[in-house]
Amino acid sequence: MVYISRQEHFNAAHKLHNPNWSEERNREVFGPCANANWHGHNYDLIVTVKGRPDAETGFVIDLKQLSTVIRTYVVDEVDHKNLNLDVPFMQGQLASTENLVIAFWKILQPEIERISAAKLHSIKLYETPRNFVEYLGEE
């Protein structure tokens, strides 16, 4: 099995806020991430697929096609947006990095399978250089 990854980048704003909690409780749990005036991140997204290289191309997946899928279905939808307000697939849920990466998986998995025999293996989403989430799908 060969694993191949593509990295993309986007910028987005959000705030962490549970509407069922008081402002005090939100500040206690989420700290400055609960700022009423939002805050932003320079996200790095790494999508890894796995498979066997094609006998004719030597590719597990054409990275140009993978990049196009990631940009079209994810990056273009979130880049320079407010994740809480502007992104339909994040409506009704907390805009945490964990929830965001799960939403990305649900979007990308069928699109990757549409263009390739490769399977989505993992998605890493860096919120900062030191804070990131990795999702391997449902077990």
N, C-alpha and C positions, 0 to 999 in steps of 0.2 A: 504494500500500500504506500502510495506517495502522497504527501501533504503539501499543498501549495497555498500561499497566502497573498492577498492583495490588501494594501493599506490605502485608506482614503482619509480625508480630513474635512471637518466642518465646524462651524461656530454656531452656538445656540445659547439662548437664555432660558432660564427656568427658575422656579422656586419650589422648595419642598414645603408642603403645607397640607395638613390633614384637616379638611373642613369640619370634621366632627370634634375637633379639639379646640380648646381656648388658644388665644394668641400666646399666652404664657407657656402652655404645654408645647405648642409648636416651636417656640424659641428654645425651650429646654431640650427638646429632642433633636431638632434640626439646626440649632445655632444660627449662624449668619446665612445659612442656606434657606432660611425662612424669611429672609428680608422681603418686606412688602413691595419693594421696588425692584425685585428680581436680581439676578446675578447671571453671569455667563461663563462659558467654558470654550476652550479650543480643543475640541474632541478629536481623537485619532481612533479610527475604526479599522480593525484588522479582521478580515473574513478569510477563514481557512477552509478549503475543500479537500476531499480525499478521493483517491481513485487509482486506477491503473493507467499508465500512459497509453494513448491511442497508438496502434501499430503504424498508422500512416503519418501522423503528425508528431508523435512523441510527447504530446501534451496530455496532461490530466484534464485541463480545461484551457481554453484560449483566454489568457489574462486580459486581453482587450475586451472580450465579451463580458468577462466577470466584472471588470471595472465599469463598463456601461450599465450593467444590471444594478450594481451597487449605487452608482450615481443617480440613475433614473428613478429607482424605486425607494431609495433611502435618502441619500445626501441631498438631492434636489428638494425633498419634502421637509427636511429639517434645517438646512443651512440658512443661517441668519434669520432664524425664526424663534418665536417664543414657544417652547415645547408645551407649555400649559395651555396656551391660547390658540396657536396657529396650526397645530399638527393634529389632523383628525384622528389618526390612530392612537393618539395619547389622551384623547378626551375621556374623562371619567376615571382616570387613574393617576396616582402619584407619579410625577415626572422624575423618578429616581433613575439612576444609571442602570440598575437591575431591571426595572420595568422596560426601559428603553431597549436594552439588548434583547429581551424576550420578544418585544414587538418587531424588532429588526429580523430576528430569526423567522418569525411567522411570515414575514413579507418575502424574505430572500430564499427560503428553502424551495418553494415551488418554482420560483423564477430560475434558480440554478438548475433544478432538475429539468426544466423546459429546454435549456440551452446545452445541456451536457449530461453525460453518464456519471459525472462526479457527484458526490454527496457532500452536503454541508457538514463540516466537522465541528467547527467552533467559530464563535464571534467574540473578539475582545474589543472592549470599548474603554479607551483611556479618557477619563474626565480631566485628569492632571497627569503629569509625568509619573507621579507616585501612586495615584489612585485609579484602579481600573477593575472592570468586571469581565469575567470570561464565562461564556455560556456554551454548553455542549448539547443543548436540546433536552427534551424530556427523556428520562431514562426509563 
